[in-house]
Amino acid sequence: MTTYPPKPAAKLLAGLLCLFTCAALILQSWISVGWTMRDGMSLADSLWRLTGYFTILTNSLIAISMGLIATSPKGPKIFPNHALAALTFYITTMGLIYHLLLSGGRNLSGLNLIGDLGVHYVVPALTLLWWVVFADKDEVKFGHAVIWLAWPLLYTSAALLRGRFEDWYPYFFLDVGKYGLGQIGLNVLGLGFGFLVMGLLFVSLAKGLERLHAKRP
């Protein structure tokens, strides 16, 4: 089994990443709540709506996980290696999906731009960098790419069920009311295939980095 740089550095930088992610989440949440309240929604309903976004939930997973790594005597070993890979895969894939499908036509500035960049680009990039440098990758197998579909599948199922009762969908590609169940089914299949392909590529990256590290003197 190969090992990576000293645990204190991994814990320290995980703590800093946790703090940054929390700050980005608070800023983006404050902005989003402000938008919905200006449209007439109550504070409680605005906060509840935040829980419907994959971005908010996945960034929250990163904040919690990095906080646990920073405060646990085990450091990164508080999680299995494949679990750290899964978390990194989720946040980086989230950023990619946002960039490809959701970022177009948005003219943001000031705090709106800072919040948007923080949760959609900076946190994914910093998490990926932390994982590349500090995480052991020897347990990551190609079969994990299939297992990793569980989180996006669970989220999608919950979003569609919630939309059925609340008549609100967080993303246009899940809007059954606008596009119909058949089209949304195709959208979900396409996204699932995309997650699978990205998962396989991510496992390949992990294996490549593991081989590279093993060759070092």
Secondary structure, DSSP 8 states (H G I E B T S, - for coil): ----S-HHHHHHHHHHHHHHHHHHHHHHHHHHHHHHHHTT--HHHHHHHHTT-HHHHHHHHHHHHHHHHHHSTTGGGGS-HHHHHHHHHHHHHHHHHIIIII-TT----HHHHHHHHIIIIIHHHHHHHHHHHH---TT--TTHHHHTTHHHHHHHHHHHHHHHHHS--SSGGG-HHHHHHHHHHHHHHHHHHHHHHHHHHHHHHHHHHHHHHHH--
